[in-house]
Amino acid sequence: MVVVMPDLVITTYYWRDPTRDSRGYIFNHDHIRVLRNMVERNLTIPHRFICVTDDKVEGVKTVPLDWRKHVPGTVFMRLMQHNPEWAKANLGERILSLDLDVVITGSLDKLASRTEDFIIWKNPNFQQRGRAFYQSSVQLFNAGARPQLWTDFDPIETVKWVNWRFGGKEQAWISERLEWDE
């Protein structure tokens, strides 16, 4: 029996947010192209690379951001990838989401060929105060997996309580909403 894998899309997110520009660094289009090139060198499985942004990035396929649940100063923006309708229409069936600042030093094939509907990294620093259980820099999932990360998020109400138990914004939300056996 031959298993047909859905098309794999590698995605990253890029947006400008002046409330986050005080971190000591600001991303630009070169960072997007560097990530794309690292992926190309380290992934032999057929794939497409897409940047979710409102910018035109030379040499990179882009799709527009969904700003409906943006909270200034945070990376909640990336939750749109868990909106089943948006993800299927704009990205595809199988998504490997990478933070723009990730450094790839070896083959991604073993990770990208896994078949679970959702994979996320358990944070090895979880026991330290202020650290979320899940680290969301790398996520592999089927479009539509874990839609509660998008549907249950309220950009006004959620941000009032989400950081009580865990440090971080997006990672705290993901850690609150998902079972701890992902």
C-alpha positions in Angstrom: 0.0 0.0 0.0 1.3 3.4 -1.0 0.7 6.3 1.4 0.3 9.6 -0.4 1.5 12.5 1.7 -0.4 15.8 1.3 1.6 18.7 -0.2 3.9 20.2 2.4 4.0 23.9 2.9 6.8 25.5 5.0 5.5 28.8 6.3 6.8 31.7 8.3 5.2 35.0 9.4 6.4 38.6 8.9 4.6 41.8 10.0 5.6 45.2 11.2 4.5 46.1 14.7 6.1 49.2 16.2 5.2 48.0 19.7 7.6 45.0 19.3 10.5 47.0 17.7 12.1 47.7 21.1 13.5 44.1 21.3 16.9 45.1 20.0 16.4 43.7 16.5 14.0 44.2 13.6 13.3 41.6 11.0 13.4 42.4 7.3 13.0 40.7 3.9 16.5 39.3 4.0 15.6 37.3 7.1 12.7 35.7 5.1 15.0 34.8 2.2 17.7 33.4 4.6 15.1 31.1 6.2 13.8 30.0 2.8 17.4 29.2 1.7 18.0 27.2 4.9 14.9 25.2 4.3 15.9 24.6 0.7 19.3 23.3 1.8 17.9 21.0 4.5 14.7 19.6 3.2 14.6 17.1 0.3 10.9 16.3 0.6 8.8 18.2 -2.1 7.4 21.4 -0.5 6.5 25.0 -1.1 7.8 27.9 1.0 5.2 30.7 1.8 5.6 33.8 3.9 2.4 35.1 5.5 2.8 38.9 5.2 1.2 42.0 3.8 4.5 42.8 2.0 5.8 41.8 -1.4 9.0 39.9 -0.8 11.2 39.4 -3.8 11.7 35.8 -4.7 9.2 34.5 -2.0 5.6 33.5 -2.4 3.4 35.4 0.0 -0.2 35.3 1.3 -1.9 38.1 3.2 -2.1 38.3 7.0 -5.5 38.0 8.8 -5.4 40.9 11.3 -8.7 40.2 13.0 -7.1 38.7 16.2 -3.9 40.7 16.2 -2.8 42.0 19.6 -0.1 44.7 19.3 3.2 43.7 20.9 2.5 40.0 20.6 2.8 37.1 18.2 -0.8 36.0 18.5 -0.9 36.9 14.8 0.4 33.4 14.1 -2.8 31.8 15.5 -4.4 32.4 12.1 -2.6 29.2 10.9 -5.0 27.2 13.2 -8.1 28.7 11.5 -9.1 25.7 9.4 -10.7 27.6 6.5 -8.0 30.2 6.2 -5.2 27.6 6.5 -6.6 25.3 3.8 -7.4 28.1 1.4 -4.1 30.0 1.8 -1.5 27.5 2.8 -2.5 23.9 2.1 -3.2 20.6 3.8 0.1 20.0 5.6 2.0 22.9 7.3 5.4 23.2 8.9 5.4 26.5 10.6 8.8 28.0 11.5 9.6 31.2 13.4 11.5 33.6 11.3 14.5 33.5 13.7 14.9 29.7 13.6 18.3 28.4 12.6 18.3 25.2 10.6 21.6 23.2 10.9 20.6 19.8 9.6 18.0 17.8 7.7 14.3 18.6 8.2 13.3 15.4 6.4 12.7 13.3 9.5 10.5 15.9 11.1 8.7 16.9 7.9 7.8 13.3 7.1 6.0 12.6 10.4 2.4 11.8 10.0 0.7 12.9 13.2 -2.0 15.5 12.7 -0.2 17.9 15.1 3.3 18.1 16.5 4.7 20.8 18.7 7.8 21.1 20.8 7.5 20.5 24.5 9.6 23.2 26.1 12.7 21.8 27.9 12.7 24.9 30.1 9.1 24.4 31.3 10.1 23.9 34.9 11.7 27.3 35.1 9.4 30.0 36.4 7.6 31.9 33.7 8.0 29.3 30.9 5.2 27.8 28.9 4.8 24.0 28.5 4.9 24.3 24.7 7.4 26.2 22.6 5.6 27.2 19.4 8.6 28.1 17.2 8.3 24.9 15.2 4.8 23.3 14.6 3.9 20.6 12.1 0.2 20.0 11.5 -2.7 19.3 9.2 -4.7 22.3 8.3 -7.7 22.2 10.7 -5.9 20.5 13.5 -6.4 22.2 16.9 -8.9 24.9 15.6 -9.6 25.9 19.2 -6.3 27.8 19.2 -8.0 30.2 16.7 -11.7 29.9 17.5 -11.4 30.2 21.3 -9.0 33.1 21.2 -10.5 36.6 22.0 -8.0 39.4 21.4 -9.5 41.4 24.2 -10.5 38.9 26.9 -7.8 36.2 26.4 -4.9 38.6 26.9 -6.3 39.6 30.3 -5.6 36.2 31.8 -3.5 34.1 29.5 -0.1 35.0 31.1 -1.1 34.1 34.7 0.3 30.6 34.7 2.9 30.7 32.0 5.3 33.2 30.5 4.9 34.3 27.0 1.8 35.2 25.1 1.2 32.8 22.2 3.0 30.0 23.9 1.1 30.5 27.1 -2.2 30.4 25.1 -1.2 27.2 23.3 -0.1 25.6 26.6 -3.5 26.5 28.2 -5.6 25.2 25.3 -3.9 22.0 24.3 -3.6 18.7 26.2 -0.1 18.1 27.5 0.4 15.0 25.5 0.7 16.5 22.0 
